[in-house]
Amino acid sequence: MEDVIIIGGGVVGSLIARELSFYEISVLLLEKEEDIPMGSTKANSAIVHAGYDPLPGTLKAKTNVEGNRLYKDLCEELKVPFKRIGAYVLAFNDDELKTLLELKERGKTNGVSEIQILKREEILKREPNINEEVKYALFFPTSGITNPFLLTIHALENAIENGAKVKLREEVIGIEKKDMGYKVITNKSGYYCKYIINCAGINADKIIHLLDPDYPFTITPRKGEYLILDKKAQNFVKSTIFHVPTQKGKGVLVTPTVDGNILLGPTAENIEDREDKSTSHEGLSEVKEKVKKLTPNVPFSLVINIFSGIRASSTYKDFFVQEIPEFKNILHFAGIDSPGLTSAPSLAKMAVEWLKKKENIKRKKNIKNFEKIVSFKELTEEEKENLIKEDPRWGHIICRCEHVSEMEVRNAINSPLPARTLEAIKKRTRAGMGRCQGAFCSYHIMKILSEELEIPINMITLRGGKSFLLNGENKVRWKYAKRS
Ligand SMILES: Cc1cc2nc3c(=O)[nH]c(=O)nc-3n(C[C@H](O)[C@H](O)[C@H](O)COP(=O)(O)OP(=O)(O)OC[C@H]3O[C@@H](n4cnc5c(N)ncnc54)[C@H](O)[C@@H]3O)c2cc1C
């Protein structure tokens, strides 16, 4: 019997698992995919928003501003990159200027500090690639950028180091009320617990409907498509550049990433299929047109990849963080769309406060800190030489674009939350995320995965399930994959 079962290993579930692992309770996180993060946390703009957009008084506004404040320390603790690069919202006419003034007031009400209103000359001096037709901009110095993959993975690894358990490839398909609490049924097994925390992202409404099929809460998947530019474009803008927001969200943006790329997007399109992560000519053309309005000289010839992410939008106008009275001791984090990445640290603290009201939970005396993972390219020449003397595989560069060594790949496979797929290696090491997008390193990584996991190379997948990378006897392999 577990004290708490968390459903879903996105940024929200993983940060909650970490916070709860600091207490004398048992925590089990169930995730349906082969790795984390795989939902919205895997594909988003990675902006730690300042907090000017959510309506005052909402949970979004409160947790956005609080989450933003928590980010610096959290990222230091989890050894995750975080940069407060600031964000501009641009106005090209008087109507948009009116919106800027409203946003400024809204930001102040929400508790956002240091908001500045800038005129054309100052904007262009700071960001010469912004459209010269700009009239005014709001500047939010507290806006930042981070790496959502590492944040989520390191949070869950730190939770594991502090005693939390994680089961991957376990999809929650049923919940039964029992005398002592609940039985959570997955595609593989059943687990008993006192408390459940639903962090199932795009499927959070489905979890609610497992309890009450008629409960009036539904998620509408909203897709966002992106283009990403090579690091050659890294000085194109220094801060995040936004249009004024609309009903559908903060709109298309141009932003640096913490790894030195430039990200363009996202669109906002309501879709039927929750798993539809395709990109389209129309979507990407829309992004291109809209970013040209912000920054006309975007070097589109430097696009190295395109992708899309799905927002868990709902008709409820706020994050739905509630315990439904008929199903006590289950806390739902549902409809966590933007600014969910920013709000996640604050939402995680809410989960702890919720549990504290129910149980007298005691903080552990010895909490393990997250230890920094060696990134070969960040070392000094002397440090590199010493490591190579210890093990020559440190000197074997697998990914030339991102300068990732063989030992970093092996360490990722042998980490507390082991990488078992090509994408899992990418997220942890950046191997395959550079200009050639894995053309050189993918096969080498597959060979290492095959060796470390002791499985044939044609069993290696891109992201689990049937996403095999090499052709062969698919039917036989799929049977074998299900067994292992
Ligand atoms: C295009 C886009 C841009 C965005 N930009 C930003 C931004 O710049 N800044 C910001 O603050 N926010 C942004 N967001 C929002 C942010 O990404 C999300 O709010 C956040 O990632 C939500 O995290 P989560 O943990 O709730 O959900 P997810 O990351 O979706 O995680 C849910 C997990 O639950 C698992 N799961 C689902 N069903 C089950 C089941 N039945 N059993 C077991 N596991 C299950 C899934 O596999 C998944 O791993 C953006 C979102 C999108 C899509």
The ligand as a Gaussian input file, in Angstrom:
#p B3LYP/6-31G(d) Opt

LIG

0 1
 C        2.805000      24.497000     -27.582000
 C        2.953000      24.739000     -26.102000
 C        3.679000      25.833000     -25.634000
 C        3.798000      26.063000     -24.269000
 N        4.639000      27.041000     -23.823000
 C        4.791000      27.224000     -22.494000
 C        5.729000      28.167000     -22.010000
 O        6.513000      28.740000     -22.760000
 N        5.775000      28.402000     -20.677000
 C        4.949000      27.767000     -19.804000
 O        4.999000      28.079000     -18.625000
 N        4.103000      26.807000     -20.230000
 C        4.022000      26.511000     -21.546000
 N        3.199000      25.532000     -21.996000
 C        2.424000      24.761000     -21.025000
 C        3.271000      23.682000     -20.365000
 O        4.055000      23.001000     -21.312000
 C        2.340000      22.699000     -19.671000
 O        1.457000      23.426000     -18.858000
 C        3.075000      21.712000     -18.794000
 O        4.114000      21.092000     -19.495000
 C        2.071000      20.685000     -18.284000
 O        2.755000      19.701000     -17.552000
 P        1.966000      18.455000     -16.985000
 O        2.914000      17.713000     -16.145000
 O        0.682000      18.904000     -16.390000
 O        1.521000      17.608000     -18.273000
 P        2.360000      16.710000     -19.286000
 O        3.697000      17.227000     -19.526000
 O        1.471000      16.538000     -20.476000
 O        2.515000      15.326000     -18.533000
 C        1.451000      14.439000     -18.335000
 C        2.003000      13.033000     -18.295000
 O        0.968000      12.134000     -17.946000
 C        1.127000      10.943000     -18.694000
 N       -0.158000      10.262000     -18.741000
 C       -1.274000      10.656000     -19.405000
 N       -2.265000       9.776000     -19.206000
 C       -1.779000       8.818000     -18.384000
 C       -2.341000       7.640000     -17.823000
 N       -3.601000       7.289000     -18.055000
 N       -1.554000       6.872000     -17.042000
 C       -0.265000       7.212000     -16.795000
 N        0.306000       8.323000     -17.317000
 C       -0.440000       9.114000     -18.091000
 C        1.606000      11.448000     -20.043000
 O        2.243000      10.436000     -20.785000
 C        2.538000      12.573000     -19.642000
 O        3.854000      12.122000     -19.485000
 C        3.116000      25.233000     -23.355000
 C        2.419000      24.113000     -23.826000
 C        2.386000      23.839000     -25.175000
 C        1.755000      22.571000     -25.652000

